[in-house]
Amino acid sequence: MRDKRLIDAYDRIDLDPLSEERILSVLTQAQLPGKEPTAMKTKKVFRAALLAAVICVFCAATVFAISGIIHSTGTYPMAGTGEYTSLNALPEIEKRVGYEITAPRAFSNGYAFGRCTVTGEAAFDENNEVLREYYGVVIAYEKPGAETVTLNLSPVITLPSAGERPAPTLTRSVDGVEVRYSLDHYKLVPPDYEKTAGDLAAEAAGHYYISFGSESIEEHDYEFASFVLNGAEYVIMDTNADGADALFRMAAEVIAAGK
């Protein structure tokens, strides 16, 4: 039954290219101690599950569980989703998603608006029944010579028995808003990988995550800055090693624009 639930959760994940670009993270929050994934068929499926997991952790504080779903969020078919190429469409998007969106046209560090995608999402219970449907928003910011930085939005959702958020690396108050910054290292490994003493020590120290199921070993560093503004959850995701100060400044620019 547990494997069936896991497979159902994976089958529910149907990410568009922008979603795959915005997120690459880890199933550690979803993996119970001592268990390894058994339903990973291909690297593509495994990566899709990882992509779906990260915003669950940082936005809704809900997670995928490898053995027995606790609570999960994932893409969900809804009307009115799609991609926008101009921020002039924000009033239309806000009417669709039902919450206020603050999105600068450009940041002072050179990242400028590229596109915006509205996605259908839902929170599910342990039986894969829908607890709540909602719209997510992903805004991509681009800069020559750099990877895309994304601003990810969702309504603030409180679910019964939802998993706690991982502790941030740093927390700062920005204009009265708590901003949580995390620098995480993700290691994707094959199913037969055996954790080294170094892996175990790094996991114990925190912000180091290992997920089984990849065809080869991959290691990535990701930075996140998350905060709540005007009833919506914001997560800035950066893969360029811009640093904590840069992400705090970007968060401050969003917060200032939304005040």
Rosetta blueprint (number, residue, H / E / L):
1 M L
2 R H
3 D H
4 K H
5 R H
6 L H
7 I H
8 D H
9 A H
10 Y H
11 D H
12 R H
13 I L
14 D L
15 L L
16 D L
17 P H
18 L H
19 S H
20 E H
21 E H
22 R H
23 I L
24 L L
25 S L
26 V L
27 L L
28 T H
29 Q H
30 A H
31 Q L
32 L L
33 P L
34 G L
35 K L
36 E L
37 P L
38 T L
39 A L
40 M L
41 K L
42 T L
43 K H
44 K H
45 V H
46 F H
47 R H
48 A H
49 A H
50 L H
51 L H
52 A H
53 A H
54 V H
55 I H
56 C H
57 V H
58 F H
59 C H
60 A H
61 A L
62 T L
63 V E
64 F L
65 A L
66 I L
67 S L
68 G L
69 I L
70 I L
71 H E
72 S E
73 T E
74 G E
75 T E
76 Y L
77 P L
78 M L
79 A L
80 G L
81 T L
82 G E
83 E E
84 Y E
85 T L
86 S L
87 L H
88 N H
89 A H
90 L H
91 P H
92 E H
93 I H
94 E H
95 K H
96 R H
97 V H
98 G L
99 Y L
100 E L
101 I L
102 T L
103 A L
104 P L
105 R L
106 A E
107 F L
108 S L
109 N L
110 G L
111 Y L
112 A E
113 F E
114 G E
115 R E
116 C E
117 T E
118 V E
119 T E
120 G E
121 E E
122 A E
123 A E
124 F E
125 D L
126 E L
127 N L
128 N L
129 E L
130 V E
131 L E
132 R E
133 E E
134 Y E
135 Y E
136 G E
137 V E
138 V E
139 I E
140 A E
141 Y E
142 E E
143 K L
144 P L
145 G L
146 A L
147 E L
148 T L
149 V E
150 T E
151 L E
152 N E
153 L E
154 S E
155 P E
156 V L
157 I L
158 T L
159 L L
160 P L
161 S L
162 A L
163 G L
164 E L
165 R L
166 P L
167 A L
168 P L
169 T L
170 L E
171 T E
172 R E
173 S E
174 V E
175 D L
176 G L
177 V E
178 E E
179 V E
180 R E
181 Y E
182 S E
183 L E
184 D E
185 H E
186 Y E
187 K E
188 L E
189 V E
190 P L
191 P L
192 D L
193 Y L
194 E L
195 K L
196 T L
197 A H
198 G H
199 D H
200 L H
201 A H
202 A H
203 E H
204 A H
205 A H
206 G L
207 H L
208 Y E
209 Y E
210 I E
211 S E
212 F E
213 G L
214 S L
215 E L
216 S L
217 I L
218 E E
219 E E
220 H E
221 D E
222 Y E
223 E E
224 F E
225 A E
226 S E
227 F E
228 V E
229 L E
230 N L
231 G L
232 A E
233 E E
234 Y E
235 V E
236 I E
237 M E
238 D E
239 T L
240 N L
241 A L
242 D L
243 G L
244 A H
245 D H
246 A H
247 L H
248 F H
249 R H
250 M H
251 A H
252 A H
253 E H
254 V H
255 I H
256 A H
257 A H
258 G H
259 K L
